[in-house]
Amino acid sequence: MGAIFFGIAIFIGWTLIDLSKHKKITAENLLGSLIVAIIGGVGWAVFDWIFE
């Protein structure tokens, strides 16, 4: 469950950083944020599984 929250937090944070940098939200920025969030969430889940 922590990995899901971590992924959501990454998505929101990455989107806010892109918004502050580009001053607008585009589909490309949202897709990039989503990809980074998925990779981060999966990475967190793997670490949680390994070090359980």
Order of alpha helices (4+ residues) and beta strands (2+ residues): alpha-alpha
